[in-house]
Amino acid sequence: MALEDQDAGDGISVKEEDVYQILIVDDEKEMQEVLKETLKAAREFECSINTAGDGKEGLDRVKKKDYDVILSDYKMPNMDGIEFLKKVRSKCPDALRIMITGHGDLTVAKEAINEADIHQYLEKPVDKDELRHYIYQGLERKKVRESKDTTDVNTVEEALETVEKVQKNITHEVGKVPAKESFMLVFESGPEFNKFSFEMKDKDNVDIEDVHVFENKYIINIGVYPKSIGKIQ
């Protein structure tokens, strides 16, 4: 769901934890509103949305604020979507870049992918569920790339060793609230992930908090408490 729109024109960047900043660039006000309402209805992520009427205004927005996702129309006056997203890439390289166009041209798609390094190309009329899905998947990939507490594992044994190591390193002072350590494990094998989940049922003070699946990878958020405090679950 979306927070109330925040104007970046004053140059103030408001970056709230777990609220993604999204910029929509389209010269058609009606399309801006359709995209805004589509993203506001998303249940997978929370976002704050800004809009721009063309590439120039979009670049002004990007100069004043960092964005997690940038949606751009292809056909706009003065600067098309490919040129805009190419410039965005140098100013905001970590943003998820998506181009939307009503002109179903494979050449345009290839140019956008090759030159602007876009992450997704969608045609109008935009499938709302598809758009939300692509954004959610992109944000999850971004979260994993940026996380310093992510470990790739190939087997259940590796995963269990990682959990054991983290648990041993947690210190706890008597009389204080137990400290929890959170981290992510990334499995590339479905069967190994399933085996690991089964093993976790018998582990004290270890909790699988969340699971995301994309690109055939299983991203598991783990919460671990010290063994020394006894079973707390």
C-alpha positions in Angstrom: 0.0 0.0 0.0 1.1 3.5 -0.6 1.7 6.4 1.8 0.4 9.8 0.9 2.3 11.2 -2.0 5.4 13.2 -1.0 6.5 16.1 -3.1 10.3 16.0 -3.9 10.2 19.5 -5.3 11.5 20.9 -2.0 14.6 18.9 -2.2 13.9 17.0 1.0 14.5 13.2 0.7 12.3 11.2 3.1 13.6 7.7 3.3 11.5 5.6 5.7 12.4 2.1 6.6 10.6 -0.5 4.5 8.8 2.2 2.5 9.9 2.2 -1.2 10.3 5.4 -3.1 8.7 5.1 -6.6 8.8 7.7 -9.5 6.3 7.5 -12.4 7.2 9.5 -15.5 4.5 9.8 -18.2 3.2 12.8 -20.1 -0.4 11.5 -19.8 -2.0 12.5 -16.5 -4.6 9.7 -16.9 -1.8 7.1 -17.2 -0.1 8.6 -14.2 -3.2 8.1 -12.1 -3.8 4.5 -13.3 -0.2 3.6 -12.3 -0.5 5.4 -9.0 -3.7 3.6 -8.1 -2.2 0.3 -9.2 0.8 0.7 -6.9 -1.3 2.0 -4.0 -3.3 -1.2 -4.1 -0.2 -3.4 -3.7 -0.2 -5.6 -0.7 3.3 -6.9 -1.2 5.1 -3.6 -0.5 4.6 -0.1 0.9 5.6 2.8 -1.3 5.7 6.6 -1.5 4.9 7.8 -5.0 6.1 10.9 -7.0 5.2 11.7 -10.6 6.8 13.7 -13.5 5.3 14.8 -16.8 8.4 14.2 -19.0 12.0 13.2 -18.9 13.4 16.6 -17.9 11.1 16.8 -14.9 11.9 13.2 -14.1 15.7 13.9 -14.0 15.0 16.9 -11.8 13.3 14.6 -9.4 16.1 12.0 -9.5 18.7 14.7 -8.7 16.8 15.6 -5.5 15.8 12.2 -4.2 16.9 8.6 -4.4 14.3 6.2 -5.9 13.9 2.4 -5.5 11.7 2.1 -8.6 11.4 4.3 -11.7 8.6 3.7 -14.2 8.8 5.5 -17.5 6.6 5.8 -20.6 8.5 5.3 -23.9 6.9 8.0 -26.1 7.2 11.4 -24.5 7.9 14.9 -25.9 11.6 16.2 -26.0 13.1 13.0 -24.5 11.9 9.4 -25.0 11.9 6.8 -22.3 15.1 5.1 -23.5 17.1 8.4 -23.4 15.6 9.2 -20.0 16.4 5.8 -18.4 19.9 5.9 -19.8 20.5 9.2 -18.0 18.7 7.8 -14.9 21.1 4.8 -14.8 24.1 7.1 -14.2 22.4 9.1 -11.5 20.4 6.4 -9.8 22.2 3.1 -10.7 20.5 0.9 -8.1 16.9 1.8 -9.0 14.7 -0.8 -10.6 14.0 0.6 -14.1 10.8 -0.3 -15.9 9.7 1.1 -19.3 6.0 1.1 -20.4 4.9 1.8 -24.0 1.8 1.5 -26.1 4.0 0.8 -29.2 4.6 -2.9 -29.3 7.9 -2.8 -31.1 10.5 -5.5 -30.5 13.3 -3.1 -31.7 12.3 -0.6 -29.0 12.4 -3.3 -26.4 15.8 -4.5 -27.4 17.2 -0.9 -27.5 15.8 -0.2 -24.0 17.3 -3.4 -22.6 20.7 -2.9 -24.2 21.1 0.8 -23.9 19.2 1.8 -20.8 19.7 -1.5 -19.0 16.1 -1.7 -18.1 14.9 -4.5 -15.8 11.5 -4.9 -17.4 9.6 -3.8 -20.6 5.7 -3.7 -20.4 3.1 -2.8 -23.0 0.0 -0.8 -22.6 -2.6 -1.6 -21.4 -0.6 -2.6 -18.4 -1.6 -5.8 -16.6 -1.9 -4.4 -13.0 -1.1 -7.7 -11.3 1.9 -8.3 -13.6 3.3 -4.8 -12.9 3.0 -5.3 -9.1 4.6 -8.7 -9.4 7.6 -7.5 -11.4 8.1 -4.6 -8.9 7.9 -6.9 -5.9 10.3 -9.4 -7.5 12.7 -6.6 -8.4 12.6 -5.2 -4.9 13.3 -8.6 -3.3 16.3 -9.1 -5.6 17.5 -5.6 -4.6 17.1 -6.4 -0.9 19.1 -9.6 -1.2 21.9 -7.9 -3.2 22.2 -5.1 -0.6 22.0 -7.3 2.4 25.3 -7.8 4.3 23.7 -10.7 6.3 23.0 -13.0 3.3 24.6 -16.5 2.9 24.3 -18.7 -0.1 24.0 -22.3 0.8 23.8 -25.4 -1.4 23.0 -28.1 1.2 21.1 -28.6 4.4 24.4 -29.2 6.2 25.8 -25.8 5.1 22.6 -24.1 6.3 22.6 -25.9 9.7 26.3 -25.0 10.2 25.5 -21.4 9.4 22.7 -21.3 11.9 24.8 -23.0 14.6 27.7 -20.6 14.0 25.4 -17.5 14.4 23.8 -18.9 17.5 27.1 -19.6 19.2 28.3 -16.0 18.5 25.3 -14.4 20.2 26.1 -13.2 23.7 23.4 -12.8 26.4 23.6 -11.0 29.7 21.6 -12.6 32.5 18.6 -10.5 33.5 18.3 -8.8 30.1 15.9 -9.3 27.2 17.4 -12.0 24.9 19.1 -10.6 21.9 18.0 -11.9 18.5 20.2 -12.2 15.4 18.5 -12.0 12.0 20.0 -13.0 8.7 19.1 -14.5 5.3 19.9 -17.9 3.8 19.6 -18.3 0.0 18.9 -21.8 -1.4 19.0 -22.6 -5.1 17.5 -26.1 -4.5 13.9 -26.6 -3.7 14.4 -30.1 -2.2 17.3 -28.8 0.0 15.1 -25.9 1.2 12.3 -28.3 2.1 14.7 -30.5 4.1 16.1 -27.5 5.9 12.6 -26.3 6.8 11.8 -29.8 8.2 15.1 -29.7 10.3 14.2 -26.3 11.8 11.1 -27.8 13.4 13.3 -29.5 16.0 15.6 -26.5 16.6 15.2 -24.5 19.8 15.3 -20.7 19.5 15.5 -20.7 15.7 12.6 -19.3 13.7 12.0 -19.1 10.0 10.4 -15.7 9.9 9.7 -15.3 6.2 10.3 -17.0 2.8 10.4 -15.5 -0.6 10.9 -17.3 -3.9 12.1 -15.8 -7.1 14.3 -16.8 -10.0 14.3 -20.4 -8.6 15.9 -19.2 -5.4 14.5 -19.5 -1.9 15.3 -16.5 0.3 14.7 -17.4 4.0 14.7 -14.8 6.8 16.0 -16.5 9.9 15.7 -15.3 13.5 18.1 -16.9 16.1 18.2 -16.6 19.9 21.1 -17.9 22.1 20.9 -21.5 23.1 22.0 -20.6 26.7 18.7 -19.0 27.6 16.7 -22.2 27.1 13.7 -22.7 24.8 11.7 -19.5 24.3 9.4 -20.5 21.4 
